Amino acid sequence: MHGRIAISAMVVAGALVAVAGILPASANPALDGPAAASSAASAAAPPSAPGAGTTQAPKRGVDGLIAHLHEVFMITPSQEPAFGKLADVMRSDAEQMRSLSQKRAEGAKTASAVEDLKSYAEISAAHAEGVRKMIPAFEALYDSFSPAQKAAADTEFREHYATHHRHHRK
């Protein structure tokens, strides 16, 4: 069970990076190519509000992903505190990744190959640390899910993985 949750958290973190537009897919070890952009656009779509007659601009970045997951996971009022903790971790991770990516972009034109690799390693390490921080928050939320919510979450992560990790298959 913990392995599935760890993989799920890694997928959320990878999607977070793509949706937030923080790194190009080629710079993110968890994502690849045009599929990442496609998923980012679909994940950023706002949840449909019943009876809403006005058109809202889609939420973008991490808030778009958070809104998407809130809808897909069918979060109940009693689950809001746990979901809020997960959202806080996601926002914090997005800010960290945004900061590191900006730093990398600022030095991109003058960085040596070694400096570029070190910058990439720093971003990859921060990504991994973000996933580690996300696991307890996601696990607490997942443990509160009904069987239908767990099935929806499991499907969301499996579909994301199938779409974005084709390069790992032979």
C-alpha positions as CSV (number, residue, x, y, z in Angstrom):
1,M,0.0,0.0,0.0
2,H,2.7,2.5,0.9
3,G,4.5,1.9,-2.4
4,R,1.3,2.8,-4.3
5,I,0.9,5.9,-2.3
6,A,4.6,6.9,-2.8
7,I,4.2,6.4,-6.6
8,S,0.9,8.4,-6.5
9,A,2.6,11.2,-4.6
10,M,5.4,11.2,-7.2
11,V,2.9,11.4,-10.0
12,V,1.1,14.4,-8.2
13,A,4.5,16.1,-7.8
14,G,5.4,15.5,-11.4
15,A,2.1,16.8,-12.6
16,L,2.4,19.7,-10.3
17,V,5.7,20.7,-12.0
18,A,4.1,20.4,-15.4
19,V,0.9,22.1,-14.6
20,A,2.6,25.0,-12.9
21,G,4.7,25.5,-16.0
22,I,7.8,25.5,-13.8
23,L,10.1,23.5,-15.9
24,P,10.0,22.4,-19.5
25,A,9.1,18.7,-19.7
26,S,12.7,17.8,-20.8
27,A,14.0,19.3,-17.6
28,N,11.7,17.3,-15.4
29,P,12.6,13.7,-14.8
30,A,9.0,12.8,-14.1
31,L,7.5,14.1,-17.4
32,D,8.0,13.9,-21.1
33,G,7.2,15.9,-24.2
34,P,3.9,17.2,-25.6
35,A,1.9,14.8,-23.5
36,A,2.9,16.7,-20.4
37,A,1.6,20.0,-21.9
38,S,-1.6,18.2,-22.9
39,S,-2.1,16.9,-19.4
40,A,-1.2,20.3,-17.9
41,A,-4.0,21.9,-19.9
42,S,-6.5,19.2,-18.9
43,A,-5.5,19.3,-15.3
44,A,-5.8,23.0,-15.2
45,A,-9.4,22.9,-16.3
46,P,-11.6,24.2,-13.5
47,P,-14.2,22.0,-11.8
48,S,-17.7,22.4,-13.1
49,A,-19.9,24.1,-10.6
50,P,-23.5,22.9,-10.7
51,G,-25.8,25.6,-12.0
52,A,-23.0,28.0,-12.8
53,G,-24.1,30.1,-15.7
54,T,-21.0,32.2,-16.1
55,T,-17.8,31.3,-17.8
56,Q,-14.8,31.4,-15.6
57,A,-11.2,31.5,-16.7
58,P,-9.5,28.1,-16.0
59,K,-7.3,28.1,-12.9
60,R,-3.7,27.7,-13.9
61,G,-0.6,26.3,-12.3
62,V,-0.7,24.6,-9.0
63,D,-4.1,26.0,-8.1
64,G,-5.5,24.5,-11.3
65,L,-4.1,21.1,-10.3
66,I,-5.4,21.4,-6.8
67,A,-8.9,22.3,-8.1
68,H,-8.7,19.4,-10.5
69,L,-7.7,16.9,-7.8
70,H,-10.4,18.3,-5.5
71,E,-13.0,17.5,-8.1
72,V,-11.6,14.1,-9.1
73,F,-11.2,13.0,-5.5
74,M,-14.7,14.1,-4.7
75,I,-13.5,15.8,-1.5
76,T,-16.2,15.9,1.2
77,P,-16.5,18.7,3.8
78,S,-15.0,16.4,6.5
79,Q,-12.0,15.8,4.3
80,E,-11.3,19.5,3.6
81,P,-8.7,19.9,6.4
82,A,-6.7,17.0,5.2
83,F,-7.0,18.2,1.5
84,G,-6.0,21.6,2.7
85,K,-2.8,20.2,4.2
86,L,-2.0,18.5,0.9
87,A,-2.7,21.7,-1.0
88,D,-0.4,23.6,1.3
89,V,2.4,21.1,0.6
90,M,1.8,21.3,-3.1
91,R,1.9,25.1,-3.1
92,S,5.1,25.1,-1.1
93,D,6.7,22.6,-3.4
94,A,5.7,24.6,-6.4
95,E,7.2,27.7,-5.0
96,Q,10.5,25.9,-4.3
97,M,10.6,24.5,-7.8
98,R,9.7,27.9,-9.3
99,S,12.6,29.5,-7.4
100,L,15.1,26.9,-8.4
101,S,13.9,27.0,-12.0
102,Q,14.2,30.7,-12.2
103,K,17.7,30.5,-10.8
104,R,18.6,27.9,-13.4
105,A,17.1,30.0,-16.2
106,E,19.0,33.0,-15.2
107,G,22.3,31.2,-15.6
108,A,21.4,29.1,-18.6
109,K,23.2,31.1,-21.2
110,T,26.5,31.2,-19.4
111,A,26.5,27.9,-17.5
112,S,29.1,25.3,-18.3
113,A,27.9,21.7,-18.9
114,V,29.0,20.8,-15.4
115,E,27.1,23.8,-13.9
116,D,24.1,22.8,-15.9
117,L,24.2,19.2,-14.6
118,K,24.6,20.5,-11.0
119,S,21.6,22.8,-11.5
120,Y,19.5,19.9,-12.9
121,A,20.6,17.7,-9.9
122,E,19.5,20.5,-7.5
123,I,16.1,20.7,-9.1
124,S,15.8,16.9,-9.2
125,A,16.7,16.6,-5.5
126,A,14.2,19.3,-4.6
127,H,11.5,17.5,-6.6
128,A,12.3,14.2,-4.7
129,E,12.2,16.1,-1.4
130,G,8.8,17.6,-2.4
131,V,7.5,14.1,-3.0
132,R,8.7,12.9,0.3
133,K,6.9,15.8,2.0
134,M,3.8,15.1,0.1
135,I,3.5,11.5,1.0
136,P,2.3,11.9,4.6
137,A,-0.3,14.6,3.6
138,F,-1.6,12.5,0.7
139,E,-1.6,9.3,2.7
140,A,-3.7,10.9,5.5
141,L,-6.2,12.1,2.9
142,Y,-6.2,8.8,1.0
143,D,-6.8,6.9,4.2
144,S,-10.0,8.9,4.8
145,F,-11.3,8.2,1.3
146,S,-14.4,6.0,0.6
147,P,-13.8,3.0,-1.7
148,A,-15.2,5.1,-4.6
149,Q,-12.8,8.0,-3.8
150,K,-9.9,5.6,-3.6
151,A,-10.9,4.1,-7.0
152,A,-11.1,7.6,-8.5
153,A,-7.7,8.6,-7.1
154,D,-6.1,5.3,-8.2
155,T,-7.5,5.7,-11.7
156,E,-6.3,9.3,-11.9
157,F,-2.8,8.3,-11.0
158,R,-2.7,5.3,-13.3
159,E,-3.9,7.3,-16.2
160,H,-1.4,10.0,-15.6
161,Y,1.4,7.5,-15.3
162,A,0.3,5.7,-18.5
163,T,0.2,9.0,-20.4
164,H,3.4,10.5,-19.2
165,H,5.8,7.7,-18.7
166,R,5.8,5.9,-22.1
167,H,9.6,6.5,-22.4
168,H,10.2,4.1,-19.5
169,R,8.7,1.2,-21.5
170,K,10.4,-0.7,-24.2
